[in-house]
Amino acid sequence: MIRREKYLQQIIPLIDKPFIKVITGIRRCGKSVILKQLIDLFLQNGIENDKIIYYNFESLLHIEIDDYLKLYNEIKSKIVDNEKYYILLDEIQEVPEWEKAINSLLSDNNVDLYITGSNSKLLSSEMATYIAGRYVEFQISTLSFEEYLLFKETRIAHKIENIHAEFEIYIRLGGFPSIHLADYDVETIYKIVNDIYSSVILRDTIQRFNIRNIELLERLIKFVFENVGNRFSAKNIADYFKSQQRKIDLNTIYNYLQALVGAFIIQRVNRYDIKGKEVLQTNEKYYVSDVSLIYSVLGYRDRFISGILENIVLLELKRRGYIVYVGKTGENEVDFIAERKNEKIYVQVTYKMVEPQTIEREFGVFNSIKDNYPKYVVSMDEFWNDNINGIKHIHLAYFLLLKEF
């Protein structure tokens, strides 16, 4: 079992601290594995096995625990003394009103609590009222490019030399951990990813948000997937459906988009006016939580490449804890402004810069930004590696592998 070291190092400092550790992310991104790796760590540190309480609520073994009182009583029955117990509850959202049990367990016992969930509704304002100020959230992503290389090197038992070739593979396969544990063919991989997608749509979207018009939801998903990296509004979507002789009101579009964000299928990125220094509330961009979801639904198409590369960069920035915006500077647009504490970077993403006008466009967008924060143009050009006016150009694969930006 390959350790997700980055996430473990975020969680470890909070072991035995009086906070609920909440681990969220799209299904099959590796949340359960992280819980099991924490259990291994507890055992290595001398914690006795009977002091570790683990439940996976997707398992039929625990189907009878179907409300918060049963959850509380089940766990309470295993706490037989005043010593510390380590409680790990996987996919907790399957238990209605789980937060009441969690709050009581934390208040009444000497416990260290860890929970996972596959829907952001897990921490909606209503639910979080019970545990407000008492939890820390860790959002887990599918494999980064660096983790993908580690998984593959572990599988093939030697170091990878051709980084560019591996990045091409990563673009096509995405980062769900399960597809990189064996040498699957592409058709099998997309079948696995499609099964993940179907599970997320059914359990974390349709059922969780009581969506009735499934055919309309699927059409909306295809629209979003085809427009990854493009600005659009609910009205744009409504107009598209109108052109297809389908009527859909704006509130339904907003609700469906929110449901997809809630299930971690897509991620919304707001626009930011650099000159006016304000977040804009219209024409956001949407990206997916793993690029393989697009291929599993629409198939692989070369015309998606620009949006796919942007998507990969966005996910990497968010993995590193940046708050990310799309930048507006006059009539131009910077693909990403990423902020973290007192840090800021600007990133422009493009496929290839073979034409002079492309070079001018990608570098020229920074001309009106006069601050001294790092500015990058990242692309898949293998031999063009110049910097212009302090703006760094780097191959996208190596950008993803930088220790610090």
Summary of the structure (lengths in Angstrom):
residues: 405
radius of gyration: 22.5
end to end distance: 29.4
largest distance: 72.5
contacts: 1224
relative contact order: 0.09
helix: 46%
strand: 20%
